[in-house]
Amino acid sequence: MAAPKIDPSLHQERKPDWIKVRLPSNPVFFSTKAMISDLRLHTVCESAQCPNRWECWSGGTATMMIAGDRCTRACGFCAVDTAKPFPLEEDEPQRVAEAVRRMKLKHVVITAVARDDIPDGGAEHFARTIAEIRKVDPSIVIEILTPDFNGKDDSLRTVVDATPQIFNHNLETVERLTPMVRSRAKYRLSLDFLKRAKELADSLGQKMVTKSGLMLGLGEQENELFQAMDDLREAGVGVLTLGQYLRPSPQHLPVVEYITPETFELYGEIARKKGFTHVASGPLVRSSYHASDFNPIDQAGF
């Protein structure tokens, strides 16, 4: 399917008043930054230019990004560098676990760049990282945000076997816009990937919740958004995040529309009525923003 084109007249570059980011002043922000630098770790907070990094780091938390900071895909929305990746660092899982220990986290989010250059897409690296965190504290809630591993069953099983409590893979946008927004990724493949992850965990008797997220403001229509919600529910997804797309640079896709906070609140209510266990919906919401607000043990009946 050919990628749709956005009408240039619809572009909106001026941010509205409700898109505000507070600069850091809390000393915890700087200690978190120093710790991440000391352990030679990457975070999606920095690499993806997350608007909430000031708040999260000031709160002593961060979303770790493993497998390097070079992605093999060139998605039209993403600020992470597209380049030939370096080899995996064998001690990275231990360094991530040490960061978790130092920050005394009870809920940790681990994501990764797409590594299409590796046969398993980095799945074993995810599993090793989860195992090292478990050594720090077996009670930590581990949430992972994975690429699609090109839909490979073996890679999916490797990660699910590592027993994360929350398995996140973002749909990112509606079906019509997927060819334009996501490099190589396919809408139906992502839905199937999420469905298989949940079915596999259930078959193994594992208590795992699946999660996904959508960016708004790329030109999607309401009916398309609601269809995406229905598709995610049909795939067994229980947790949903909805946030505003923000353009990282002039080389990335433009913002077509800034969705109002009131509309985000409405969409959140609609999503809950569709059966999602937990929904975070707002202009600055991202996949890992306030991720610990959802406790799968308390809210999913585990």
Residue frames as qw, qx, qy, qz and C-alpha x, y, z in Angstrom:
[[0.000, 0.889, 0.458, 0.000, 0.00, 0.00, 0.00],
 [0.401, 0.511, -0.030, 0.760, 1.41, 3.38, -0.98],
 [0.308, -0.357, -0.482, 0.739, 2.12, 5.79, 1.84],
 [0.082, 0.874, 0.469, 0.092, -0.51, 8.55, 2.08],
 [0.377, 0.289, -0.044, 0.879, 0.54, 12.15, 1.64],
 [0.191, -0.670, -0.503, 0.512, -0.27, 14.96, 4.04],
 [0.241, 0.848, 0.293, 0.371, -1.65, 18.22, 2.68],
 [0.481, 0.117, -0.259, 0.830, 1.05, 20.86, 3.44],
 [0.201, -0.537, -0.100, -0.813, -1.68, 23.41, 4.19],
 [0.746, -0.539, -0.320, -0.223, -2.66, 21.35, 7.25],
 [0.664, 0.064, -0.463, 0.583, 0.72, 21.59, 8.97],
 [0.372, -0.887, -0.081, -0.262, 0.72, 23.26, 12.39],
 [0.650, 0.282, -0.437, 0.554, 4.17, 24.13, 13.70],
 [0.123, -0.504, 0.341, -0.784, 3.27, 26.55, 16.50],
 [0.358, -0.196, -0.878, 0.252, 2.71, 24.68, 19.74],
 [0.397, -0.711, -0.333, -0.475, -0.40, 25.55, 21.77],
 [0.233, -0.683, 0.399, -0.566, -0.23, 26.78, 25.35],
 [0.874, -0.352, 0.188, -0.277, -1.01, 23.35, 26.81],
 [0.910, 0.208, -0.173, 0.315, 2.22, 21.90, 25.41],
 [0.117, -0.891, 0.328, -0.293, 4.56, 23.11, 28.12],
 [0.871, -0.006, -0.373, 0.320, 7.78, 21.61, 29.43],
 [0.411, -0.902, 0.121, -0.052, 9.34, 22.75, 32.69],
 [0.509, 0.611, -0.528, 0.299, 13.13, 23.07, 32.76],
 [0.785, -0.262, -0.506, 0.242, 14.97, 21.11, 35.46],
 [0.105, -0.760, 0.316, -0.558, 15.74, 22.66, 38.83],
 [0.869, -0.442, 0.126, -0.182, 15.51, 19.63, 41.12],
 [0.105, -0.689, 0.715, 0.056, 18.99, 18.32, 42.07],
 [0.740, -0.001, 0.667, -0.081, 17.68, 14.76, 41.60],
 [0.709, 0.691, 0.048, -0.129, 17.50, 15.50, 37.87],
 [0.275, 0.811, -0.516, 0.038, 21.22, 16.11, 37.72],
 [0.434, -0.419, 0.785, -0.138, 22.10, 13.12, 39.90],
 [0.820, 0.295, 0.467, -0.149, 19.98, 10.88, 37.64],
 [0.590, 0.789, -0.165, -0.049, 21.73, 12.30, 34.59],
 [0.031, -0.731, 0.676, -0.087, 25.14, 11.73, 36.18],
 [0.661, -0.178, 0.710, -0.164, 24.28, 8.16, 37.13],
 [0.820, 0.502, 0.255, -0.106, 23.14, 7.31, 33.60],
 [0.406, 0.830, -0.379, 0.041, 26.35, 8.80, 32.22],
 [0.324, -0.603, 0.714, -0.149, 28.48, 6.94, 34.78],
 [0.704, 0.006, 0.703, -0.104, 26.95, 3.60, 33.78],
 [0.010, 0.294, -0.664, -0.688, 27.23, 4.40, 30.05],
 [0.316, 0.423, 0.844, -0.093, 23.55, 3.79, 29.45],
 [0.084, -0.170, -0.436, -0.879, 21.14, 5.10, 26.86],
 [0.228, 0.417, 0.691, -0.545, 17.64, 6.29, 27.66],
 [0.222, 0.579, 0.661, 0.423, 14.67, 6.79, 25.40],
 [0.162, -0.864, -0.305, 0.368, 14.20, 10.00, 27.39],
 [0.185, -0.665, 0.325, 0.646, 17.20, 11.54, 25.64],
 [0.289, -0.072, 0.770, 0.564, 17.40, 9.63, 22.37],
 [0.101, 0.564, 0.753, 0.323, 13.72, 10.15, 21.50],
 [0.034, 0.235, -0.044, 0.970, 13.65, 13.71, 22.88],
 [0.312, -0.570, -0.760, -0.012, 10.85, 12.87, 25.29],
 [0.085, -0.678, -0.036, -0.729, 9.15, 16.05, 26.57],
 [0.712, -0.645, -0.107, -0.255, 8.80, 14.52, 30.04],
 [0.776, 0.144, -0.429, 0.439, 12.44, 13.74, 30.70],
 [0.033, 0.496, -0.366, 0.786, 12.83, 16.74, 33.03],
 [0.686, -0.410, 0.112, -0.590, 9.96, 15.54, 35.19],
 [0.970, -0.071, -0.230, -0.043, 10.91, 11.86, 35.16],
 [0.646, 0.291, -0.433, 0.557, 14.60, 12.39, 35.87],
 [0.158, -0.510, 0.332, -0.778, 13.72, 14.86, 38.62],
 [0.823, -0.320, 0.088, -0.460, 11.65, 12.05, 40.12],
 [0.354, -0.518, 0.779, -0.021, 14.61, 9.69, 39.98],
 [0.754, 0.203, 0.624, -0.030, 13.36, 7.46, 37.18],
 [0.226, 0.577, -0.502, -0.603, 14.19, 6.91, 33.51],
 [0.918, 0.274, 0.201, -0.203, 13.31, 4.51, 30.68],
 [0.423, -0.499, 0.653, 0.380, 16.37, 2.51, 29.71],
 [0.748, 0.586, -0.112, -0.290, 17.01, 1.90, 26.02],
 [0.678, -0.374, 0.598, 0.210, 19.10, -1.18, 25.38],
 [0.759, 0.316, 0.475, 0.313, 20.93, -2.54, 22.32],
 [0.428, 0.029, 0.237, 0.871, 22.54, 0.81, 21.56],
 [0.156, 0.672, 0.284, -0.666, 21.27, 4.17, 20.36],
 [0.177, 0.357, -0.569, -0.719, 21.37, 3.48, 16.62],
 [0.689, 0.281, 0.538, -0.395, 18.24, 2.09, 14.99],
 [0.324, -0.029, 0.786, 0.527, 18.06, 0.08, 11.78],
 [0.188, 0.675, 0.684, 0.203, 14.74, 1.68, 10.87],
 [0.142, 0.011, 0.044, 0.989, 13.89, 5.24, 9.85],
 [0.017, -0.674, -0.736, 0.061, 10.40, 5.93, 11.15],
 [0.187, 0.615, 0.253, 0.723, 9.02, 9.30, 10.15],
 [0.434, -0.824, -0.171, -0.322, 8.16, 10.33, 13.71],
 [0.845, -0.468, -0.100, 0.236, 11.18, 9.13, 15.69],
 [0.014, 0.953, -0.298, 0.055, 14.19, 11.15, 16.86],
 [0.772, -0.394, 0.459, 0.195, 16.42, 8.12, 17.46],
 [0.099, 0.658, -0.574, -0.477, 19.35, 8.04, 15.02],
 [0.935, 0.298, 0.162, -0.102, 19.12, 5.72, 12.04],
 [0.189, 0.764, -0.614, -0.057, 22.58, 4.26, 11.37],
 [0.770, 0.149, -0.619, 0.051, 24.54, 1.03, 11.28],
 [0.679, -0.698, 0.070, -0.218, 24.46, -0.18, 14.89],
 [0.060, 0.609, -0.760, 0.219, 27.48, -1.14, 16.94],
 [0.543, -0.058, -0.838, 0.017, 27.75, -4.70, 18.29],
 [0.645, -0.665, -0.259, -0.273, 25.74, -5.45, 21.42],
 [0.027, 0.605, -0.610, 0.512, 27.55, -4.71, 24.67],
 [0.614, -0.126, -0.779, 0.023, 27.67, -7.93, 26.67],
 [0.298, -0.204, -0.653, 0.666, 27.70, -6.19, 30.04],
 [0.217, -0.292, -0.156, -0.918, 24.82, -3.82, 29.26],
 [0.630, -0.474, -0.539, -0.295, 22.19, -5.97, 31.05],
 [0.623, -0.346, -0.474, 0.517, 24.27, -5.83, 34.25],
 [0.190, 0.045, -0.086, 0.977, 24.69, -2.06, 33.93],
 [0.403, -0.418, -0.372, -0.724, 20.94, -1.60, 33.50],
 [0.696, -0.465, -0.546, 0.036, 20.34, -3.72, 36.60],
 [0.489, -0.177, -0.343, 0.782, 22.81, -1.59, 38.53],
 [0.088, -0.247, -0.115, -0.958, 20.94, 1.56, 37.49],
 [0.597, -0.472, -0.486, -0.430, 17.71, 0.00, 38.71],
 [0.676, -0.358, -0.507, 0.398, 19.38, -0.83, 42.03],
 [0.310, -0.024, -0.189, 0.931, 20.77, 2.68, 42.48],
 [0.262, -0.262, -0.198, -0.907, 17.42, 4.30, 41.67],
 [0.197, 0.089, 0.834, -0.508, 15.58, 1.84, 43.94],
 [0.475, 0.056, -0.376, -0.794, 12.92, 1.34, 41.29],
 [0.504, 0.085, 0.778, -0.366, 9.86, -0.80, 41.92],
 [0.685, 0.602, 0.399, -0.096, 8.62, -0.50, 38.32],
 [0.270, -0.513, 0.496, 0.647, 11.13, -0.40, 35.47],
 [0.708, 0.645, 0.181, -0.225, 10.56, 0.16, 31.75],
 [0.448, -0.379, 0.624, 0.516, 13.04, -1.28, 29.26],
 [0.678, 0.681, 0.136, -0.241, 12.88, -0.47, 25.56],
 [0.603, -0.249, 0.539, 0.532, 15.25, -0.91, 22.64],
 [0.300, 0.553, -0.387, -0.674, 16.07, 0.27, 19.17],
 [0.925, 0.310, 0.099, -0.199, 15.10, -2.00, 16.27],
 [0.267, -0.589, 0.716, 0.262, 18.01, -4.33, 15.52],
 [0.869, 0.407, 0.064, -0.275, 17.14, -5.88, 12.18],
 [0.387, 0.677, -0.625, 0.021, 20.86, -6.61, 11.76],
 [0.215, -0.309, 0.874, -0.307, 20.67, -9.33, 14.43],
 [0.293, -0.110, -0.889, -0.335, 18.92, -12.65, 13.65],
 [0.257, -0.510, -0.797, 0.198, 16.74, -12.52, 16.78],
 [0.031, -0.779, -0.268, -0.566, 16.28, -8.74, 16.65],
 [0.032, 0.472, -0.486, 0.735, 17.81, -8.38, 20.10],
 [0.756, -0.426, -0.278, -0.412, 15.32, -10.65, 21.87],
 [0.818, -0.165, -0.429, 0.346, 17.96, -12.54, 23.86],
 [0.279, 0.266, -0.283, 0.878, 19.44, -9.20, 24.97],
 [0.499, -0.469, -0.072, -0.725, 16.00, -8.26, 26.34],
 [0.876, -0.311, -0.354, -0.103, 15.78, -11.60, 28.16],
 [0.667, 0.039, -0.414, 0.618, 19.23, -11.21, 29.70],
 [0.012, -0.387, 0.177, -0.905, 18.38, -7.70, 30.88],
 [0.693, -0.447, -0.180, -0.536, 15.16, -8.91, 32.51],
 [0.874, -0.181, -0.409, 0.189, 17.08, -11.73, 34.24],
 [0.459, 0.185, -0.368, 0.788, 19.68, -9.32, 35.64],
 [0.299, -0.441, 0.069, -0.843, 16.99, -7.00, 37.00],
 [0.828, -0.363, -0.329, -0.270, 15.28, -9.97, 38.68],
 [0.723, -0.011, -0.473, 0.504, 18.56, -10.62, 40.53],
 [0.070, 0.337, -0.257, 0.903, 18.37, -7.14, 42.00],
 [0.378, 0.064, 0.553, -0.739, 14.83, -7.57, 43.30],
 [0.062, 0.200, 0.938, 0.276, 12.45, -10.33, 42.18],
 [0.114, 0.652, 0.660, -0.355, 9.45, -8.18, 43.17],
 [0.017, 0.434, -0.208, -0.876, 10.21, -5.40, 40.66],
 [0.633, 0.606, 0.434, -0.210, 7.50, -4.92, 38.03],
 [0.324, -0.300, 0.568, 0.694, 9.27, -5.19, 34.67],
 [0.555, 0.717, 0.296, -0.301, 7.67, -3.54, 31.67],
 [0.460, -0.182, 0.568, 0.658, 9.23, -3.96, 28.25],
 [0.482, 0.744, 0.092, -0.453, 8.59, -1.97, 25.09],
 [0.609, -0.157, 0.661, 0.409, 9.78, -4.03, 22.15],
 [0.316, 0.393, -0.487, -0.713, 10.12, -3.66, 18.39],
 [0.863, 0.141, 0.037, -0.483, 8.25, -6.24, 16.33],
 [0.504, -0.370, 0.765, 0.154, 11.26, -8.57, 15.82],
 [0.321, 0.268, -0.650, -0.635, 9.94, -8.86, 12.26],
 [0.810, -0.078, -0.059, -0.578, 7.22, -11.06, 13.71],
 [0.496, 0.299, -0.813, 0.061, 9.56, -13.98, 14.48],
 [0.810, -0.443, -0.275, -0.269, 8.01, -16.56, 16.78],
 [0.793, -0.076, -0.392, 0.460, 11.32, -17.62, 18.33],
 [0.220, 0.313, -0.236, 0.893, 12.19, -14.05, 19.27],
 [0.512, -0.492, -0.101, -0.696, 8.76, -13.47, 20.76],
 [0.879, -0.330, -0.343, -0.030, 8.99, -16.66, 22.81],
 [0.613, 0.136, -0.393, 0.672, 12.46, -15.71, 24.08],
 [0.058, -0.363, 0.197, -0.909, 11.13, -12.47, 25.51],
 [0.701, -0.407, -0.171, -0.559, 7.86, -13.89, 26.88],
 [0.854, -0.126, -0.469, 0.188, 9.79, -16.76, 28.52],
 [0.365, 0.236, -0.416, 0.799, 11.72, -14.12, 30.49],
 [0.304, -0.617, -0.712, 0.141, 8.40, -13.32, 32.25],
 [0.031, 0.134, -0.091, 0.986, 7.96, -9.56, 32.05],
 [0.155, 0.455, 0.732, -0.482, 4.75, -8.47, 33.77],
 [0.395, 0.776, 0.204, -0.448, 3.90, -5.93, 31.06],
 [0.543, 0.062, 0.598, 0.586, 4.61, -6.48, 27.36],
 [0.243, 0.801, 0.151, -0.527, 4.32, -3.28, 25.35],
 [0.428, 0.078, 0.583, 0.686, 4.53, -2.89, 21.60],
 [0.189, 0.548, 0.181, -0.795, 3.26, 0.37, 20.14],
 [0.529, 0.574, 0.604, 0.162, 0.85, 0.44, 17.23],
 [0.329, -0.210, 0.121, 0.913, 1.83, 4.14, 16.92],
 [0.284, 0.266, -0.139, -0.911, -0.87, 5.22, 14.45],
 [0.751, 0.314, 0.352, -0.463, -3.98, 4.17, 12.55],
 [0.773, 0.126, 0.571, 0.246, -3.85, 1.67, 9.72],
 [0.527, 0.812, 0.209, 0.137, -4.11, 4.18, 6.86],
 [0.041, 0.955, -0.280, 0.087, -1.14, 6.23, 8.09],
 [0.835, -0.412, 0.327, 0.159, 1.12, 3.33, 9.06],
 [0.809, 0.337, 0.188, 0.445, 3.08, 3.16, 5.76],
 [0.225, 0.836, -0.055, 0.497, 3.98, 6.84, 6.12],
 [0.443, -0.809, 0.232, -0.309, 4.71, 6.85, 9.84],
 [0.751, -0.454, 0.480, -0.014, 6.46, 3.53, 10.55],
 [0.320, 0.622, -0.667, -0.255, 9.49, 2.24, 8.66],
 [0.305, 0.195, -0.928, -0.089, 9.09, -1.44, 7.70],
 [0.202, 0.129, 0.822, -0.517, 6.51, -2.04, 10.44],
 [0.295, -0.248, -0.677, -0.627, 3.03, -3.15, 9.45],
 [0.503, -0.297, 0.186, -0.790, -0.24, -2.45, 11.23],
 [0.910, -0.111, -0.196, -0.348, -1.60, -5.99, 11.03],
 [0.701, 0.216, -0.581, 0.351, 1.76, -7.54, 11.94],
 [0.001, 0.343, -0.522, 0.781, 1.87, -5.43, 15.12],
 [0.710, -0.228, 0.096, -0.660, -1.65, -6.48, 16.08],
 [0.926, 0.049, -0.365, -0.084, -0.81, -10.13, 15.46],
 [0.461, 0.357, -0.596, 0.553, 2.44, -9.74, 17.41],
 [0.294, -0.330, 0.438, -0.782, 0.56, -8.40, 20.44],
 [0.857, -0.109, -0.067, -0.499, -2.09, -11.09, 20.18],
 [0.846, 0.169, -0.490, 0.129, 0.48, -13.88, 19.98],
 [0.191, 0.401, -0.602, 0.664, 2.41, -12.44, 22.94],
 [0.545, -0.268, 0.336, -0.720, -0.70, -12.54, 25.13],
 [0.930, 0.030, -0.184, -0.316, -1.76, -15.99, 23.93],
 [0.670, 0.318, -0.596, 0.308, 1.73, -17.38, 24.50],
 [0.051, -0.362, 0.595, -0.715, 1.92, -16.00, 28.03],
 [0.733, -0.163, 0.170, -0.638, -1.54, -17.35, 28.82],
 [0.907, 0.153, -0.368, -0.134, -0.63, -20.78, 27.47],
 [0.543, 0.288, -0.620, 0.488, 2.41, -20.84, 29.75],
 [0.547, -0.642, -0.521, 0.131, 0.37, -19.78, 32.76],
 [0.416, -0.031, -0.166, 0.893, 2.18, -16.45, 32.99],
 [0.035, -0.838, -0.467, 0.280, 0.49, -13.36, 34.40],
 [0.349, -0.142, 0.288, 0.880, 1.39, -10.86, 31.70],
 [0.299, 0.790, 0.377, -0.380, -0.54, -7.82, 30.48],
 [0.516, 0.275, 0.411, 0.699, -0.13, -6.46, 26.95],
 [0.058, -0.791, -0.184, 0.580, 0.03, -2.73, 26.29],
 [0.508, 0.374, 0.428, 0.648, 0.16, -0.45, 23.26],
 [0.096, -0.651, -0.177, 0.732, 0.20, 3.23, 22.39],
 [0.440, 0.653, 0.473, 0.395, -0.96, 5.62, 19.69],
 [0.230, -0.272, 0.008, 0.934, 0.28, 9.07, 18.70],
 [0.270, 0.775, 0.570, -0.046, -2.39, 11.57, 17.71],
 [0.017, 0.864, -0.052, -0.501, -2.16, 14.63, 15.48],
 [0.347, -0.269, 0.696, 0.568, -0.71, 12.96, 12.40],
 [0.358, 0.170, -0.438, -0.807, -3.89, 13.32, 10.37],
 [0.068, -0.192, -0.979, 0.023, -5.93, 10.40, 11.69],
 [0.451, -0.356, -0.288, -0.766, -9.72, 10.58, 11.71],
 [0.503, -0.324, 0.529, -0.602, -11.79, 9.77, 14.78],
 [0.937, 0.083, 0.019, -0.339, -13.37, 6.72, 13.20],
 [0.712, 0.440, -0.512, 0.190, -9.88, 5.41, 12.38],
 [0.033, -0.475, 0.661, -0.580, -8.73, 5.97, 15.95],
 [0.721, -0.168, 0.378, -0.556, -11.75, 4.14, 17.36],
 [0.926, 0.263, -0.228, -0.149, -11.14, 1.28, 14.92],
 [0.440, 0.497, -0.650, 0.369, -7.54, 1.03, 16.13],
 [0.386, -0.358, 0.591, -0.612, -8.83, 0.82, 19.70],
 [0.899, 0.046, 0.133, -0.414, -11.21, -1.97, 18.69],
 [0.787, 0.429, -0.440, 0.058, -8.41, -3.79, 16.86],
 [0.137, 0.490, -0.704, 0.495, -6.18, -3.61, 19.94],
 [0.623, -0.217, 0.479, -0.579, -8.94, -4.93, 22.19],
 [0.935, 0.217, -0.101, -0.262, -9.56, -7.79, 19.77],
 [0.625, 0.468, -0.564, 0.269, -5.84, -8.58, 20.03],
 [0.758, -0.423, -0.455, 0.197, -6.21, -8.83, 23.80],
 [0.347, 0.322, -0.271, 0.838, -4.43, -5.59, 24.69],
 [0.412, -0.669, -0.598, 0.157, -5.43, -4.33, 28.15],
 [0.324, -0.699, -0.104, 0.629, -3.44, -1.09, 28.60],
 [0.476, 0.667, 0.349, 0.455, -3.49, 1.88, 26.22],
 [0.295, -0.557, -0.057, 0.774, -1.60, 5.16, 26.02],
 [0.387, 0.767, 0.403, 0.315, -2.68, 8.09, 23.86],
 [0.388, -0.619, -0.001, 0.683, -0.39, 11.09, 23.37],
 [0.373, 0.893, 0.019, -0.253, 0.27, 14.05, 21.08],
 [0.805, 0.242, 0.160, 0.518, 2.80, 13.62, 18.30],
 [0.131, -0.930, 0.115, 0.323, 5.50, 16.31, 18.53],
 [0.753, 0.626, -0.099, 0.177, 7.83, 16.88, 15.61],
 [0.763, -0.455, 0.053, 0.455, 11.46, 16.25, 16.63],
 [0.300, -0.416, 0.353, 0.783, 12.99, 18.20, 13.72],
 [0.467, 0.559, -0.126, -0.674, 12.11, 19.71, 10.31],
 [0.244, 0.320, -0.852, -0.334, 13.23, 16.42, 8.75],
 [0.117, 0.173, 0.951, -0.227, 10.45, 14.50, 10.51],
 [0.048, -0.567, -0.738, -0.363, 6.74, 14.28, 9.79],
 [0.088, -0.307, 0.110, -0.941, 4.90, 17.53, 10.50],
 [0.129, 0.319, 0.766, -0.543, 2.16, 17.92, 13.06],
 [0.064, -0.419, -0.653, -0.628, -1.21, 18.08, 11.33],
 [0.451, -0.677, -0.259, -0.521, -3.24, 18.88, 14.44],
 [0.093, 0.229, -0.707, 0.662, -2.75, 19.60, 18.12],
 [0.495, -0.462, -0.702, -0.221, -5.39, 17.67, 20.02],
 [0.287, -0.643, 0.194, -0.683, -6.88, 19.55, 22.98],
 [0.023, -0.198, 0.864, -0.463, -6.61, 18.17, 26.53],
 [0.618, 0.112, 0.369, -0.685, -10.41, 17.95, 26.62],
 [0.791, 0.345, -0.341, -0.374, -10.45, 15.77, 23.52],
 [0.359, 0.342, -0.844, 0.205, -7.75, 13.53, 24.98],
 [0.319, -0.085, 0.706, -0.627, -9.89, 13.15, 28.10],
 [0.764, 0.246, 0.069, -0.593, -12.87, 12.19, 25.93],
 [0.680, 0.393, -0.601, -0.147, -10.82, 9.64, 23.98],
 [0.073, 0.295, -0.861, 0.407, -9.60, 8.18, 27.26],
 [0.558, 0.051, 0.519, -0.645, -13.16, 7.70, 28.46],
 [0.797, 0.355, -0.214, -0.438, -14.13, 6.07, 25.17],
 [0.462, 0.409, -0.783, 0.079, -11.16, 3.70, 25.44],
 [0.203, -0.167, 0.804, -0.533, -12.17, 2.69, 28.97],
 [0.715, 0.201, 0.268, -0.613, -15.70, 1.98, 27.79],
 [0.728, 0.427, -0.469, -0.261, -14.21, -0.26, 25.11],
 [0.960, -0.248, -0.127, -0.035, -12.73, -2.40, 27.87],
 [0.523, 0.495, -0.472, 0.508, -9.12, -1.30, 28.40],
 [0.673, -0.478, -0.476, 0.304, -8.07, -2.01, 31.98],
 [0.368, -0.675, -0.058, 0.637, -5.94, 1.12, 32.22],
 [0.475, 0.704, 0.292, 0.440, -5.75, 4.16, 29.92],
 [0.339, -0.580, -0.025, 0.740, -3.39, 7.15, 30.02],
 [0.395, 0.640, 0.484, 0.447, -4.52, 9.86, 27.62],
 [0.162, -0.911, -0.103, 0.365, -3.14, 13.39, 27.36],
 [0.457, 0.873, -0.172, -0.009, -0.99, 15.67, 25.20],
 [0.069, 0.742, -0.653, 0.136, 2.30, 14.78, 26.93],
 [0.867, -0.201, 0.421, -0.175, 1.52, 11.13, 27.63],
 [0.408, 0.548, -0.706, -0.186, 4.16, 8.73, 26.31],
 [0.791, -0.023, -0.597, -0.129, 4.45, 4.94, 26.57],
 [0.625, -0.109, -0.613, 0.471, 6.42, 4.99, 29.80],
 [0.082, -0.442, 0.178, -0.876, 5.10, 8.23, 31.31],
 [0.531, -0.286, 0.449, -0.659, 3.92, 7.48, 34.86],
 [0.606, 0.113, -0.743, -0.263, 4.06, 3.80, 33.88],
 [0.207, 0.003, -0.869, 0.450, 4.05, 2.77, 37.53],
 [0.470, -0.019, 0.208, -0.858, 0.53, 4.20, 37.89],
 [0.866, 0.056, -0.277, -0.413, -0.59, 0.87, 36.44],
 [0.277, -0.410, 0.844, -0.206, 0.15, -2.02, 38.74],
 [0.566, 0.074, -0.687, -0.450, -0.76, -5.27, 36.97],
 [0.247, -0.104, -0.905, 0.330, -1.09, -7.09, 40.28],
 [0.152, 0.321, 0.525, -0.773, -3.66, -4.63, 41.64],
 [0.423, 0.430, -0.020, -0.798, -5.49, -3.64, 38.48],
 [0.536, 0.257, -0.657, -0.465, -5.51, -6.77, 36.35],
 [0.867, -0.264, 0.057, -0.418, -6.57, -9.11, 39.13],
 [0.660, 0.348, -0.643, 0.173, -3.29, -11.03, 39.36]]
